[in-house]
Amino acid sequence: MNTTTPTDRATEPGADRAAAQESAARAAHRITALDSLRGFALCGILLVNLPYQLMEMAKRDDDLNLHPVPAFLDSFVHQRFFPVFAFLFGLSFALFLDSAARRSSRPRLLLVRRLVVLGLLGLAHQQLQPGEALLPYAVFGLLILLPASWLPTWVVIPAGLLGLVASVTLAGGGSATNPGLLLLGLAVARLGVARTLDRRTRQLAVVLVLAAVGTVAVSWWERGYPSAGPYATRIAAAAGLLGAAAYATGLLLVLRTRLGRPLSAVLEPLGRMALTNYLTATLVVLAAAGPLDLRYSSRWVTAMALAAAVLTAQTLFSRWWLARFRYGPLEWVLRCLTWWNVVPLRRSHP
């Protein structure tokens, strides 16, 4: 591995100067609202994963649905946060490709390397958390997003919508929604929406209203439909996708209010270190399961308290770390392996 930083053209002179300029520009143009949205999704994903990481609580006791915690998770959390994460992955794919194209003559090669590293991390994570997100995202990125990067946007948009509809109507949602969400994230980034969020208040409000009304209607339908019915999973998947859209647009709008600053202070650091926080949360939860006697239990309150403690600790650590370093620990490793260079990590203070 080289000991220089990434260059504007990977093999041209002036690497250090170009990398310094790129780092300054990246700090100035970072889309902080998306970092907050990613941090928000991370919070929900931990609530979804934690019971199954520990004791598969929902599969053990017939009366768990009477408990308010699993009832809340089922109504407001399940299938509502992974779609946001997948969409943001596709969006970030496009933003990285654009950035890499300005700095290298072989941007897609860098992207392949990045996806391979993420896939290997996901493969290791699968051993602790079956059903985790990184490995399928990396695989779909290589098989779907990479070929789609050569397609015009007017092809990517209907392909994403068709894939999303098919995933719900034919496969009942779940991981089958990933290809469509990834393609839609790619298309939205290409349309410049991510860079112009501050000028799209009305559009976000319209999406929020439509998604919220749709969520209420489909959720009402879901409650009255037999859980063993042939369309139960499809209805739940539709409710989850609509709920995800409502959550995402709602948060983006709330970030523009007086609550925006304190919310950003909590969520943005989590989102900027999403890779580190996503993987380390699994290690912390599994390590705490024994001492807290959570394995194969139905101690929902204790489990949620553990989730709150993990997120609080990660927020504090992320803020502390990012005040001193440019990237999270695993984000830095991913960047170094992507560029095959040792990227400067510590912030330089005057």
URZI-V401023 format. One record per helix or strand of 3 or more residues. SS is the DSSP state (H for helix, E for strand). FROM is the first residue (numbers start at 1). LEN is the number of residues. If there is no record, write none. Layout:
BEGIN
ss = <SS;SS>
from = <FROM;FROM>
len = <LEN;LEN>
END
This chain:
BEGIN
ss = <H;H;H;H;H;H;H;H;H;H;H;H;H;H;H;H;H>
from = <15;32;57;64;68;82;107;134;153;174;194;201;232;259;274;300;329>
len = <15;23;3;3;9;22;20;15;17;17;6;24;23;14;18;23;11>
END
